[in-house]
Amino acid sequence: MDIHFISSLTPDDEDRVAPALLEALKPMLALLPIAYTVRIRTASNTVFQQTRTDLADEVPEGVPQDVRMPS
């Protein structure tokens, strides 16, 4: 999956918002038993990245059934 997001923020504002966006995505992705890389490149060419390479063996307790991976 490759997602592109185009913003109307200034380059300075993108540099401030990007780390917060990455931090907001981490808990959502932690619910899924997948390996992933999220990379955000701002207009000023600053890169913020989060990678998880380990696959979860089990879905964490409390995760709704509709976000579980098929077995």
C-alpha positions as CSV (number, residue, x, y, z in Angstrom):
1,M,0.0,0.0,0.0
2,D,1.4,3.4,-0.9
3,I,-0.5,6.5,0.3
4,H,0.3,10.0,-0.8
5,F,-1.0,13.0,1.1
6,I,-0.7,16.5,-0.4
7,S,-1.2,19.4,2.0
8,S,-1.6,23.2,1.7
9,L,0.6,23.8,4.8
10,T,3.8,25.8,4.5
11,P,7.0,23.9,4.6
12,D,7.7,25.1,8.2
13,D,4.2,24.0,9.3
14,E,4.7,20.6,7.6
15,D,7.9,20.1,9.6
16,R,5.9,20.7,12.8
17,V,2.9,18.6,11.9
18,A,4.6,15.6,10.4
19,P,6.1,14.2,13.7
20,A,2.6,14.6,15.4
21,L,1.0,12.8,12.5
22,L,3.5,9.9,12.7
23,E,2.9,9.6,16.5
24,A,-0.9,9.5,15.9
25,L,-0.5,6.7,13.3
26,K,1.6,4.5,15.5
27,P,-1.1,3.4,18.0
28,M,-3.5,2.6,15.2
29,L,-1.0,0.5,13.3
30,A,0.0,-1.2,16.6
31,L,-3.4,-2.9,16.6
32,L,-2.6,-4.7,13.3
33,P,-0.4,-7.8,13.2
34,I,1.7,-6.4,10.3
35,A,5.1,-5.2,9.6
36,Y,5.2,-1.7,8.1
37,T,7.1,1.5,7.3
38,V,5.5,4.9,7.5
39,R,7.6,7.6,5.8
40,I,6.6,11.2,5.7
41,R,8.7,13.5,3.5
42,T,7.8,17.2,4.0
43,A,8.1,20.0,1.4
44,S,11.5,21.0,2.9
45,N,12.7,17.4,2.2
46,T,12.8,16.4,5.9
47,V,11.9,12.8,6.4
48,F,10.1,11.3,9.5
49,Q,9.9,7.5,9.5
50,Q,8.6,4.7,11.7
51,T,9.2,1.0,11.0
52,R,8.0,-2.1,12.7
53,T,9.5,-5.3,11.3
54,D,8.2,-7.9,13.8
55,L,4.9,-9.5,13.1
56,A,2.5,-10.0,16.0
57,D,1.7,-13.6,16.7
58,E,-1.7,-12.7,18.2
59,V,-4.0,-9.8,17.9
60,P,-3.9,-7.8,21.2
61,E,-6.8,-8.2,23.6
62,G,-9.7,-5.7,23.0
63,V,-9.1,-5.3,19.2
64,P,-12.5,-5.3,17.5
65,Q,-13.3,-8.3,15.3
66,D,-13.6,-6.1,12.1
67,V,-9.9,-5.1,12.3
68,R,-8.5,-8.6,12.8
69,M,-6.6,-10.3,10.1
70,P,-8.2,-13.5,8.6
71,S,-6.5,-16.7,9.7
